[in-house]
Amino acid sequence: MKRLTLALCLLAATSQPLAAQSVPELPFESVPDPFVMPNDVHFGEIGGVAVNSKGHIFVFSRGNSTGPSYMATAAQLLEFDQNGKFVREIGKNLYAWSYAHAVRVDKDDNIWVVDKGSDMIVRFNPQGRVAWVFGRKGEASHFMVPPDYASTLTGLLSRAGVAVTTPQNNNPRNPLPVHRDNQFNQPTDVAWDSKGNSYFTDGYINSRVGKANARGEWVASWGSLGKGPGQFDTPHGIAVSPKDEIFVADRGNRRIQVFDPDGKYLRELVIDVPVDVKRGKVTYGTPTPDLKTGSQAPGAPDALCMTPGPNPVLFVGDLYPSRIYKVALDGKVLGVYGGPGRNLGEFGWIHAIACPSENEIYVGELINWRVQKLVTKGAGRRPSSRQ
């Protein structure tokens, strides 16, 4: 009996749960000044970053702000060559520009942008001309269109001295929105499968995934607001594996859900790496090291990128504590990098990741208004390339 008890104790000591296991530090270093900017061009909050087949980097920034200080237009798409030299601005004065959220490049080097403010997703050809348009911007002549929700209007009217009855559960998701094909409500990201189908995360309000076929025709959507399998709370990013498994960053529920191309739930991944609270201080907001759900919980996937090739990995970034996680497609956390701060190798609200390889990634930040280029130590600082 004593031998059995000792054996069980030894087994318990060596069988730690995944969350308690130590995760190795990724051997990245941040390249100083990776971009050469014109004097009159500036980054704002970085909504998206992507890399094409030539190694050119596309940055979708909340820069070039125009209009009133409240609800100003804030979206600008910039292209840099493989050495970080500025090439051009794409889509200047585009009707869809309102509030930058994501940029992605498909296998044919088409450039896709997701604008959260205008509820539009636009595909540019490689030359920078609009080819496809998804969604529709609210007309300037209309009043009751997002973001003029009851939750916004009741506050505005009340502060203006108008007597209003505030609705219960006063938020933009009340009442729950009706899902409509070809329409978005604050979309967040886009990805493609091997057959050329497009998948859209639609996003802050609609809490669903939309699907269009290779001809650009809307064919399906799935998901609703909630915590169960196939439900979402702010689906914020999306990526597709070589097996056409759809990985969705379900940020508010602090998980990545995996589906087949028809929206059938397969499994979920949860990143649970303890926070070293002595490592850096947050650049905005309040530390939340013990939070287990919500967008500010450690490991809640804010940015998602899958490396190319037959054996990909996921790179995931969170808002707090602002770390990069390297994750196998079965959910094992292979490594972690960074922490909160303003210096190189530190981050302030990671919002976008481009990952041309496991040895080179680009990280866009909201609070620090920059894109960092991370390369594996000893791998050299070669120009970007996609496999």
FISETOR-62475 format. One record per residue (C-alpha): x, y, z; chain; residue in three letters. Coordinates in nm, 2 decimals, always signed. Layout:
+--------+--------+--------+--------+--------+
!      u !      v !      w ! chaine ! residu !
+--------+--------+--------+--------+--------+
!      X !      Y !      Z !      A !    ALA !
...
+--------+--------+--------+--------+--------+
//
This chain:
+--------+--------+--------+--------+--------+
!      u !      v !      w ! chaine ! residu !
+--------+--------+--------+--------+--------+
!  +0.00 !  +0.00 !  +0.00 !      A !    MET !
!  +0.29 !  +0.24 !  +0.09 !      A !    LYS !
!  +0.45 !  +0.17 !  -0.25 !      A !    ARG !
!  +0.13 !  +0.24 !  -0.43 !      A !    LEU !
!  +0.08 !  +0.57 !  -0.24 !      A !    THR !
!  +0.44 !  +0.67 !  -0.32 !      A !    LEU !
!  +0.39 !  +0.59 !  -0.69 !      A !    ALA !
!  +0.08 !  +0.80 !  -0.71 !      A !    LEU !
!  +0.25 !  +1.09 !  -0.54 !      A !    CYS !
!  +0.54 !  +1.07 !  -0.79 !      A !    LEU !
!  +0.29 !  +1.05 !  -1.08 !      A !    LEU !
!  +0.11 !  +1.36 !  -0.96 !      A !    ALA !
!  +0.43 !  +1.55 !  -0.92 !      A !    ALA !
!  +0.54 !  +1.47 !  -1.28 !      A !    THR !
!  +0.19 !  +1.51 !  -1.45 !      A !    SER !
!  +0.14 !  +1.89 !  -1.43 !      A !    GLN !
!  -0.15 !  +2.04 !  -1.63 !      A !    PRO !
!  -0.05 !  +2.22 !  -1.95 !      A !    LEU !
!  -0.12 !  +2.56 !  -1.80 !      A !    ALA !
!  +0.13 !  +2.50 !  -1.52 !      A !    ALA !
!  +0.41 !  +2.38 !  -1.75 !      A !    GLN !
!  +0.69 !  +2.62 !  -1.83 !      A !    SER !
!  +0.67 !  +2.76 !  -2.18 !      A !    VAL !
!  +1.01 !  +2.84 !  -2.35 !      A !    PRO !
!  +1.10 !  +3.20 !  -2.45 !      A !    GLU !
!  +1.10 !  +3.24 !  -2.83 !      A !    LEU !
!  +1.44 !  +3.35 !  -2.95 !      A !    PRO !
!  +1.32 !  +3.66 !  -3.14 !      A !    PHE !
!  +1.48 !  +4.00 !  -3.16 !      A !    GLU !
!  +1.32 !  +4.32 !  -3.28 !      A !    SER !
!  +1.48 !  +4.49 !  -3.58 !      A !    VAL !
!  +1.53 !  +4.86 !  -3.51 !      A !    PRO !
!  +1.37 !  +5.10 !  -3.76 !      A !    ASP !
!  +1.24 !  +4.84 !  -4.01 !      A !    PRO !
!  +1.06 !  +5.10 !  -4.22 !      A !    PHE !
!  +1.18 !  +5.40 !  -4.42 !      A !    VAL !
!  +0.89 !  +5.65 !  -4.40 !      A !    MET !
!  +0.84 !  +5.97 !  -4.61 !      A !    PRO !
!  +0.85 !  +6.28 !  -4.39 !      A !    ASN !
!  +0.48 !  +6.35 !  -4.44 !      A !    ASP !
!  +0.35 !  +6.00 !  -4.38 !      A !    VAL !
!  +0.29 !  +5.87 !  -4.03 !      A !    HIS !
!  +0.15 !  +5.56 !  -3.87 !      A !    PHE !
!  -0.15 !  +5.58 !  -3.64 !      A !    GLY !
!  -0.29 !  +5.28 !  -3.45 !      A !    GLU !
!  -0.20 !  +4.97 !  -3.66 !      A !    ILE !
!  -0.51 !  +4.78 !  -3.76 !      A !    GLY !
!  -0.34 !  +4.53 !  -4.00 !      A !    GLY !
!  -0.02 !  +4.41 !  -4.15 !      A !    VAL !
!  +0.04 !  +4.16 !  -4.43 !      A !    ALA !
!  +0.32 !  +4.03 !  -4.66 !      A !    VAL !
!  +0.29 !  +3.94 !  -5.03 !      A !    ASN !
!  +0.49 !  +3.69 !  -5.24 !      A !    SER !
!  +0.76 !  +3.95 !  -5.32 !      A !    LYS !
!  +0.81 !  +4.02 !  -4.95 !      A !    GLY !
!  +0.64 !  +4.36 !  -4.97 !      A !    HIS !
!  +0.47 !  +4.46 !  -4.65 !      A !    ILE !
!  +0.13 !  +4.62 !  -4.64 !      A !    PHE !
!  +0.03 !  +4.82 !  -4.33 !      A !    VAL !
!  -0.33 !  +4.93 !  -4.27 !      A !    PHE !
!  -0.30 !  +5.21 !  -4.02 !      A !    SER !
!  -0.54 !  +5.44 !  -3.85 !      A !    ARG !
!  -0.35 !  +5.73 !  -3.99 !      A !    GLY !
!  -0.43 !  +6.02 !  -4.23 !      A !    ASN !
!  -0.72 !  +6.12 !  -4.00 !      A !    SER !
!  -0.96 !  +6.36 !  -4.15 !      A !    THR !
!  -1.29 !  +6.51 !  -4.02 !      A !    GLY !
!  -1.40 !  +6.61 !  -3.67 !      A !    PRO !
!  -1.21 !  +6.49 !  -3.37 !      A !    SER !
!  -1.51 !  +6.27 !  -3.27 !      A !    TYR !
!  -1.57 !  +5.99 !  -3.52 !      A !    MET !
!  -1.30 !  +6.11 !  -3.77 !      A !    ALA !
!  -1.21 !  +5.89 !  -4.06 !      A !    THR !
!  -0.89 !  +5.70 !  -3.97 !      A !    ALA !
!  -0.77 !  +5.45 !  -4.24 !      A !    ALA !
!  -0.46 !  +5.45 !  -4.47 !      A !    GLN !
!  -0.31 !  +5.16 !  -4.66 !      A !    LEU !
!  +0.07 !  +5.18 !  -4.71 !      A !    LEU !
!  +0.30 !  +4.95 !  -4.90 !      A !    GLU !
!  +0.67 !  +4.89 !  -4.83 !      A !    PHE !
!  +0.93 !  +4.68 !  -5.02 !      A !    ASP !
!  +1.11 !  +4.38 !  -4.88 !      A !    GLN !
!  +1.38 !  +4.62 !  -4.73 !      A !    ASN !
!  +1.12 !  +4.84 !  -4.56 !      A !    GLY !
!  +1.14 !  +5.13 !  -4.81 !      A !    LYS !
!  +0.81 !  +5.31 !  -4.88 !      A !    PHE !
!  +0.66 !  +5.22 !  -5.21 !      A !    VAL !
!  +0.31 !  +5.38 !  -5.23 !      A !    ARG !
!  -0.02 !  +5.45 !  -5.07 !      A !    GLU !
!  -0.31 !  +5.24 !  -5.20 !      A !    ILE !
!  -0.67 !  +5.35 !  -5.22 !      A !    GLY !
!  -0.61 !  +5.71 !  -5.12 !      A !    LYS !
!  -0.95 !  +5.88 !  -5.07 !      A !    ASN !
!  -1.13 !  +5.55 !  -5.10 !      A !    LEU !
!  -1.50 !  +5.56 !  -5.02 !      A !    TYR !
!  -1.47 !  +5.26 !  -4.79 !      A !    ALA !
!  -1.21 !  +5.42 !  -4.56 !      A !    TRP !
!  -1.34 !  +5.49 !  -4.22 !      A !    SER !
!  -1.17 !  +5.29 !  -3.94 !      A !    TYR !
!  -0.89 !  +5.05 !  -4.03 !      A !    ALA !
!  -0.91 !  +4.69 !  -3.89 !      A !    HIS !
!  -0.72 !  +4.43 !  -4.10 !      A !    ALA !
!  -0.53 !  +4.38 !  -4.42 !      A !    VAL !
!  -0.45 !  +4.03 !  -4.58 !      A !    ARG !
!  -0.29 !  +3.92 !  -4.90 !      A !    VAL !
!  -0.42 !  +3.60 !  -5.08 !      A !    ASP !
!  -0.21 !  +3.35 !  -5.28 !      A !    LYS !
!  -0.26 !  +3.56 !  -5.60 !      A !    ASP !
!  -0.13 !  +3.87 !  -5.43 !      A !    ASP !
!  -0.47 !  +4.04 !  -5.42 !      A !    ASN !
!  -0.49 !  +4.28 !  -5.13 !      A !    ILE !
!  -0.79 !  +4.25 !  -4.90 !      A !    TRP !
!  -0.88 !  +4.52 !  -4.64 !      A !    VAL !
!  -1.14 !  +4.50 !  -4.36 !      A !    VAL !
!  -1.27 !  +4.84 !  -4.25 !      A !    ASP !
!  -1.46 !  +4.81 !  -3.93 !      A !    LYS !
!  -1.60 !  +5.17 !  -3.95 !      A !    GLY !
!  -1.77 !  +5.14 !  -4.29 !      A !    SER !
!  -1.87 !  +4.78 !  -4.25 !      A !    ASP !
!  -1.70 !  +4.69 !  -4.57 !      A !    MET !
!  -1.44 !  +4.44 !  -4.70 !      A !    ILE !
!  -1.26 !  +4.53 !  -5.02 !      A !    VAL !
!  -1.04 !  +4.33 !  -5.25 !      A !    ARG !
!  -0.77 !  +4.52 !  -5.45 !      A !    PHE !
!  -0.59 !  +4.36 !  -5.74 !      A !    ASN !
!  -0.21 !  +4.36 !  -5.71 !      A !    PRO !
!  -0.20 !  +4.69 !  -5.90 !      A !    GLN !
!  -0.40 !  +4.85 !  -5.63 !      A !    GLY !
!  -0.74 !  +4.89 !  -5.80 !      A !    ARG !
!  -1.07 !  +4.78 !  -5.64 !      A !    VAL !
!  -1.18 !  +4.45 !  -5.78 !      A !    ALA !
!  -1.45 !  +4.32 !  -5.53 !      A !    TRP !
!  -1.66 !  +4.50 !  -5.27 !      A !    VAL !
!  -1.84 !  +4.32 !  -4.99 !      A !    PHE !
!  -2.09 !  +4.50 !  -4.76 !      A !    GLY !
!  -2.22 !  +4.86 !  -4.79 !      A !    ARG !
!  -2.13 !  +5.18 !  -4.61 !      A !    LYS !
!  -2.41 !  +5.36 !  -4.43 !      A !    GLY !
!  -2.54 !  +5.65 !  -4.63 !      A !    GLU !
!  -2.44 !  +6.00 !  -4.50 !      A !    ALA !
!  -2.80 !  +6.11 !  -4.55 !      A !    SER !
!  -2.93 !  +5.85 !  -4.30 !      A !    HIS !
!  -2.92 !  +5.89 !  -3.92 !      A !    PHE !
!  -3.02 !  +5.56 !  -3.77 !      A !    MET !
!  -2.73 !  +5.35 !  -3.89 !      A !    VAL !
!  -2.43 !  +5.23 !  -3.69 !      A !    PRO !
!  -2.28 !  +5.37 !  -3.48 !      A !    PRO !
!  -2.60 !  +5.55 !  -3.40 !      A !    ASP !
!  -2.73 !  +5.27 !  -3.17 !      A !    TYR !
!  -2.97 !  +5.33 !  -2.89 !      A !    ALA !
!  -2.68 !  +5.29 !  -2.65 !      A !    SER !
!  -2.50 !  +5.59 !  -2.82 !      A !    THR !
!  -2.80 !  +5.80 !  -2.88 !      A !    LEU !
!  -2.94 !  +5.78 !  -2.53 !      A !    THR !
!  -2.62 !  +5.91 !  -2.39 !      A !    GLY !
!  -2.60 !  +6.20 !  -2.64 !      A !    LEU !
!  -2.96 !  +6.30 !  -2.59 !      A !    LEU !
!  -2.94 !  +6.28 !  -2.21 !      A !    SER !
!  -2.63 !  +6.50 !  -2.20 !      A !    ARG !
!  -2.81 !  +6.75 !  -2.42 !      A !    ALA !
!  -3.09 !  +6.78 !  -2.16 !      A !    GLY !
!  -3.35 !  +6.57 !  -2.34 !      A !    VAL !
!  -3.55 !  +6.33 !  -2.13 !      A !    ALA !
!  -3.50 !  +5.98 !  -2.25 !      A !    VAL !
!  -3.59 !  +5.63 !  -2.14 !      A !    THR !
!  -3.28 !  +5.42 !  -2.14 !      A !    THR !
!  -3.35 !  +5.07 !  -2.27 !      A !    PRO !
!  -3.26 !  +4.77 !  -2.06 !      A !    GLN !
!  -2.93 !  +4.59 !  -2.14 !      A !    ASN !
!  -2.82 !  +4.91 !  -2.32 !      A !    ASN !
!  -2.56 !  +4.81 !  -2.57 !      A !    ASN !
!  -2.52 !  +4.77 !  -2.95 !      A !    PRO !
!  -2.60 !  +4.40 !  -2.93 !      A !    ARG !
!  -2.95 !  +4.47 !  -2.79 !      A !    ASN !
!  -3.16 !  +4.37 !  -2.96 !      A !    PRO !
!  -2.95 !  +4.09 !  -3.12 !      A !    LEU !
!  -2.89 !  +4.19 !  -3.48 !      A !    PRO !
!  -3.05 !  +4.01 !  -3.77 !      A !    VAL !
!  -2.79 !  +3.84 !  -3.98 !      A !    HIS !
!  -2.81 !  +3.94 !  -4.35 !      A !    ARG !
!  -2.61 !  +3.80 !  -4.64 !      A !    ASP !
!  -2.36 !  +4.03 !  -4.79 !      A !    ASN !
!  -2.39 !  +4.27 !  -4.50 !      A !    GLN !
!  -2.15 !  +4.32 !  -4.20 !      A !    PHE !
!  -2.17 !  +4.49 !  -3.87 !      A !    ASN !
!  -1.81 !  +4.59 !  -3.76 !      A !    GLN !
!  -1.62 !  +4.31 !  -3.94 !      A !    PRO !
!  -1.27 !  +4.21 !  -3.83 !      A !    THR !
!  -1.08 !  +3.98 !  -4.06 !      A !    ASP !
!  -1.07 !  +3.76 !  -4.38 !      A !    VAL !
!  -0.90 !  +3.43 !  -4.48 !      A !    ALA !
!  -0.92 !  +3.17 !  -4.77 !      A !    TRP !
!  -0.93 !  +2.80 !  -4.81 !      A !    ASP !
!  -0.76 !  +2.58 !  -5.08 !      A !    SER !
!  -1.07 !  +2.61 !  -5.31 !      A !    LYS !
!  -1.06 !  +2.99 !  -5.30 !      A !    GLY !
!  -1.36 !  +3.03 !  -5.06 !      A !    ASN !
!  -1.34 !  +3.34 !  -4.85 !      A !    SER !
!  -1.42 !  +3.35 !  -4.48 !      A !    TYR !
!  -1.51 !  +3.67 !  -4.29 !      A !    PHE !
!  -1.52 !  +3.73 !  -3.92 !      A !    THR !
!  -1.81 !  +3.96 !  -3.86 !      A !    ASP !
!  -1.72 !  +4.06 !  -3.56 !      A !    GLY !
!  -1.80 !  +4.30 !  -3.29 !      A !    TYR !
!  -2.18 !  +4.30 !  -3.33 !      A !    ILE !
!  -2.30 !  +4.01 !  -3.55 !      A !    ASN !
!  -2.08 !  +3.75 !  -3.38 !      A !    SER !
!  -2.06 !  +3.52 !  -3.68 !      A !    ARG !
!  -1.85 !  +3.39 !  -3.97 !      A !    VAL !
!  -1.95 !  +3.46 !  -4.32 !      A !    GLY !
!  -1.85 !  +3.26 !  -4.63 !      A !    LYS !
!  -1.83 !  +3.35 !  -5.00 !      A !    ALA !
!  -1.72 !  +3.12 !  -5.28 !      A !    ASN !
!  -1.44 !  +3.17 !  -5.53 !      A !    ALA !
!  -1.67 !  +3.38 !  -5.75 !      A !    ARG !
!  -1.73 !  +3.61 !  -5.46 !      A !    GLY !
!  -2.09 !  +3.49 !  -5.41 !      A !    GLU !
!  -2.22 !  +3.48 !  -5.05 !      A !    TRP !
!  -2.30 !  +3.11 !  -4.97 !      A !    VAL !
!  -2.33 !  +3.07 !  -4.59 !      A !    ALA !
!  -2.28 !  +3.21 !  -4.24 !      A !    SER !
!  -2.27 !  +3.05 !  -3.89 !      A !    TRP !
!  -2.25 !  +3.16 !  -3.53 !      A !    GLY !
!  -2.43 !  +3.38 !  -3.28 !      A !    SER !
!  -2.35 !  +3.57 !  -2.96 !      A !    LEU !
!  -2.28 !  +3.33 !  -2.68 !      A !    GLY !
!  -2.03 !  +3.10 !  -2.51 !      A !    LYS !
!  -2.12 !  +2.76 !  -2.64 !      A !    GLY !
!  -1.95 !  +2.57 !  -2.93 !      A !    PRO !
!  -2.01 !  +2.76 !  -3.25 !      A !    GLY !
!  -2.10 !  +3.08 !  -3.06 !      A !    GLN !
!  -1.88 !  +3.38 !  -3.04 !      A !    PHE !
!  -1.80 !  +3.69 !  -2.84 !      A !    ASP !
!  -1.62 !  +3.92 !  -3.08 !      A !    THR !
!  -1.47 !  +3.68 !  -3.34 !      A !    PRO !
!  -1.16 !  +3.90 !  -3.40 !      A !    HIS !
!  -0.93 !  +3.70 !  -3.64 !      A !    GLY !
!  -0.94 !  +3.40 !  -3.87 !      A !    ILE !
!  -0.69 !  +3.16 !  -4.04 !      A !    ALA !
!  -0.72 !  +2.85 !  -4.25 !      A !    VAL !
!  -0.50 !  +2.54 !  -4.23 !      A !    SER !
!  -0.38 !  +2.33 !  -4.53 !      A !    PRO !
!  -0.65 !  +2.08 !  -4.43 !      A !    LYS !
!  -0.91 !  +2.36 !  -4.47 !      A !    ASP !
!  -0.98 !  +2.38 !  -4.10 !      A !    GLU !
!  -1.11 !  +2.72 !  -4.01 !      A !    ILE !
!  -0.94 !  +2.87 !  -3.70 !      A !    PHE !
!  -1.14 !  +3.16 !  -3.54 !      A !    VAL !
!  -1.00 !  +3.39 !  -3.27 !      A !    ALA !
!  -1.30 !  +3.41 !  -3.03 !      A !    ASP !
!  -1.15 !  +3.69 !  -2.83 !      A !    ARG !
!  -1.42 !  +3.76 !  -2.58 !      A !    GLY !
!  -1.44 !  +3.39 !  -2.49 !      A !    ASN !
!  -1.06 !  +3.36 !  -2.46 !      A !    ARG !
!  -1.03 !  +3.07 !  -2.71 !      A !    ARG !
!  -0.97 !  +2.97 !  -3.07 !      A !    ILE !
!  -1.25 !  +2.77 !  -3.22 !      A !    GLN !
!  -1.18 !  +2.53 !  -3.51 !      A !    VAL !
!  -1.45 !  +2.44 !  -3.78 !      A !    PHE !
!  -1.47 !  +2.26 !  -4.10 !      A !    ASP !
!  -1.55 !  +2.46 !  -4.42 !      A !    PRO !
!  -1.93 !  +2.41 !  -4.36 !      A !    ASP !
!  -1.91 !  +2.56 !  -4.01 !      A !    GLY !
!  -1.92 !  +2.23 !  -3.82 !      A !    LYS !
!  -1.75 !  +2.27 !  -3.48 !      A !    TYR !
!  -1.44 !  +2.05 !  -3.44 !      A !    LEU !
!  -1.25 !  +2.16 !  -3.13 !      A !    ARG !
!  -1.11 !  +2.46 !  -2.94 !      A !    GLU !
!  -0.77 !  +2.58 !  -2.83 !      A !    LEU !
!  -0.71 !  +2.78 !  -2.51 !      A !    VAL !
!  -0.38 !  +2.96 !  -2.43 !      A !    ILE !
!  -0.31 !  +2.96 !  -2.06 !      A !    ASP !
!  +0.04 !  +3.09 !  -1.98 !      A !    VAL !
!  +0.09 !  +3.25 !  -1.64 !      A !    PRO !
!  +0.18 !  +3.62 !  -1.64 !      A !    VAL !
!  +0.50 !  +3.75 !  -1.49 !      A !    ASP !
!  +0.36 !  +4.07 !  -1.34 !      A !    VAL !
!  +0.72 !  +4.20 !  -1.27 !      A !    LYS !
!  +0.80 !  +4.20 !  -1.64 !      A !    ARG !
!  +0.71 !  +4.54 !  -1.78 !      A !    GLY !
!  +0.41 !  +4.77 !  -1.72 !      A !    LYS !
!  +0.11 !  +4.81 !  -1.94 !      A !    VAL !
!  +0.11 !  +5.11 !  -2.17 !      A !    THR !
!  -0.26 !  +5.16 !  -2.14 !      A !    TYR !
!  -0.54 !  +5.03 !  -1.91 !      A !    GLY !
!  -0.52 !  +4.82 !  -1.60 !      A !    THR !
!  -0.33 !  +4.49 !  -1.55 !      A !    PRO !
!  -0.56 !  +4.19 !  -1.54 !      A !    THR !
!  -0.33 !  +3.89 !  -1.48 !      A !    PRO !
!  -0.59 !  +3.67 !  -1.32 !      A !    ASP !
!  -0.88 !  +3.73 !  -1.57 !      A !    LEU !
!  -1.01 !  +3.41 !  -1.73 !      A !    LYS !
!  -1.25 !  +3.55 !  -1.98 !      A !    THR !
!  -1.30 !  +3.87 !  -2.19 !      A !    GLY !
!  -1.08 !  +4.06 !  -2.43 !      A !    SER !
!  -0.83 !  +4.17 !  -2.16 !      A !    GLN !
!  -0.77 !  +3.82 !  -2.03 !      A !    ALA !
!  -0.41 !  +3.68 !  -2.08 !      A !    PRO !
!  -0.41 !  +3.47 !  -2.39 !      A !    GLY !
!  -0.74 !  +3.60 !  -2.53 !      A !    ALA !
!  -0.66 !  +3.59 !  -2.91 !      A !    PRO !
!  -0.66 !  +3.94 !  -3.05 !      A !    ASP !
!  -0.43 !  +3.88 !  -3.35 !      A !    ALA !
!  -0.40 !  +3.55 !  -3.54 !      A !    LEU !
!  -0.16 !  +3.44 !  -3.82 !      A !    CYS !
!  -0.08 !  +3.09 !  -3.96 !      A !    MET !
!  +0.25 !  +3.04 !  -4.13 !      A !    THR !
!  +0.25 !  +2.91 !  -4.49 !      A !    PRO !
!  +0.36 !  +2.57 !  -4.60 !      A !    GLY !
!  +0.25 !  +2.21 !  -4.53 !      A !    PRO !
!  +0.34 !  +2.22 !  -4.15 !      A !    ASN !
!  +0.22 !  +2.55 !  -4.02 !      A !    PRO !
!  +0.20 !  +2.70 !  -3.67 !      A !    VAL !
!  -0.01 !  +2.97 !  -3.53 !      A !    LEU !
!  +0.13 !  +3.30 !  -3.40 !      A !    PHE !
!  -0.12 !  +3.46 !  -3.16 !      A !    VAL !
!  -0.11 !  +3.80 !  -2.99 !      A !    GLY !
!  -0.31 !  +3.93 !  -2.70 !      A !    ASP !
!  -0.40 !  +4.28 !  -2.57 !      A !    LEU !
!  -0.29 !  +4.19 !  -2.21 !      A !    TYR !
!  -0.02 !  +4.14 !  -2.13 !      A !    PRO !
!  +0.07 !  +4.19 !  -2.50 !      A !    SER !
!  +0.27 !  +3.88 !  -2.57 !      A !    ARG !
!  +0.33 !  +3.67 !  -2.88 !      A !    ILE !
!  +0.25 !  +3.29 !  -2.85 !      A !    TYR !
!  +0.37 !  +3.03 !  -3.10 !      A !    LYS !
!  +0.10 !  +2.75 !  -3.10 !      A !    VAL !
!  +0.08 !  +2.41 !  -3.27 !      A !    ALA !
!  -0.25 !  +2.34 !  -3.45 !      A !    LEU !
!  -0.34 !  +2.09 !  -3.18 !      A !    ASP !
!  -0.32 !  +2.37 !  -2.92 !      A !    GLY !
!  +0.02 !  +2.31 !  -2.76 !      A !    LYS !
!  +0.19 !  +2.64 !  -2.68 !      A !    VAL !
!  +0.54 !  +2.61 !  -2.82 !      A !    LEU !
!  +0.68 !  +2.94 !  -2.70 !      A !    GLY !
!  +0.61 !  +3.29 !  -2.59 !      A !    VAL !
!  +0.78 !  +3.62 !  -2.65 !      A !    TYR !
!  +0.76 !  +3.98 !  -2.52 !      A !    GLY !
!  +0.55 !  +4.16 !  -2.26 !      A !    GLY !
!  +0.40 !  +4.51 !  -2.21 !      A !    PRO !
!  +0.61 !  +4.82 !  -2.27 !      A !    GLY !
!  +0.72 !  +5.08 !  -2.52 !      A !    ARG !
!  +1.06 !  +4.95 !  -2.61 !      A !    ASN !
!  +1.17 !  +4.71 !  -2.88 !      A !    LEU !
!  +1.05 !  +4.36 !  -2.80 !      A !    GLY !
!  +0.77 !  +4.50 !  -2.58 !      A !    GLU !
!  +0.42 !  +4.56 !  -2.70 !      A !    PHE !
!  +0.11 !  +4.78 !  -2.64 !      A !    GLY !
!  -0.21 !  +4.60 !  -2.75 !      A !    TRP !
!  -0.11 !  +4.36 !  -3.03 !      A !    ILE !
!  -0.37 !  +4.39 !  -3.30 !      A !    HIS !
!  -0.21 !  +4.23 !  -3.61 !      A !    ALA !
!  +0.05 !  +3.97 !  -3.71 !      A !    ILE !
!  +0.20 !  +3.88 !  -4.05 !      A !    ALA !
!  +0.40 !  +3.56 !  -4.05 !      A !    CYS !
!  +0.59 !  +3.49 !  -4.37 !      A !    PRO !
!  +0.78 !  +3.22 !  -4.18 !      A !    SER !
!  +0.85 !  +3.09 !  -3.83 !      A !    GLU !
!  +1.17 !  +3.29 !  -3.83 !      A !    ASN !
!  +1.03 !  +3.63 !  -3.93 !      A !    GLU !
!  +0.70 !  +3.79 !  -3.82 !      A !    ILE !
!  +0.56 !  +4.15 !  -3.83 !      A !    TYR !
!  +0.36 !  +4.27 !  -3.53 !      A !    VAL !
!  +0.12 !  +4.57 !  -3.54 !      A !    GLY !
!  +0.04 !  +4.75 !  -3.22 !      A !    GLU !
!  -0.25 !  +4.99 !  -3.14 !      A !    LEU !
!  -0.11 !  +5.18 !  -2.84 !      A !    ILE !
!  +0.25 !  +5.22 !  -2.96 !      A !    ASN !
!  +0.15 !  +5.31 !  -3.32 !      A !    TRP !
!  +0.41 !  +5.09 !  -3.49 !      A !    ARG !
!  +0.49 !  +4.77 !  -3.66 !      A !    VAL !
!  +0.78 !  +4.56 !  -3.52 !      A !    GLN !
!  +0.98 !  +4.32 !  -3.73 !      A !    LYS !
!  +1.08 !  +4.02 !  -3.53 !      A !    LEU !
!  +1.35 !  +3.78 !  -3.65 !      A !    VAL !
!  +1.49 !  +3.47 !  -3.49 !      A !    THR !
!  +1.83 !  +3.53 !  -3.34 !      A !    LYS !
!  +2.11 !  +3.39 !  -3.56 !      A !    GLY !
!  +1.87 !  +3.37 !  -3.86 !      A !    ALA !
!  +2.00 !  +3.70 !  -4.00 !      A !    GLY !
!  +1.80 !  +3.99 !  -4.12 !      A !    ARG !
!  +1.71 !  +3.87 !  -4.47 !      A !    ARG !
!  +1.44 !  +4.03 !  -4.68 !      A !    PRO !
!  +1.09 !  +3.90 !  -4.62 !      A !    SER !
!  +0.97 !  +3.60 !  -4.83 !      A !    SER !
!  +0.67 !  +3.37 !  -4.83 !      A !    ARG !
!  +0.70 !  +3.00 !  -4.86 !      A !    GLN !
+--------+--------+--------+--------+--------+
//
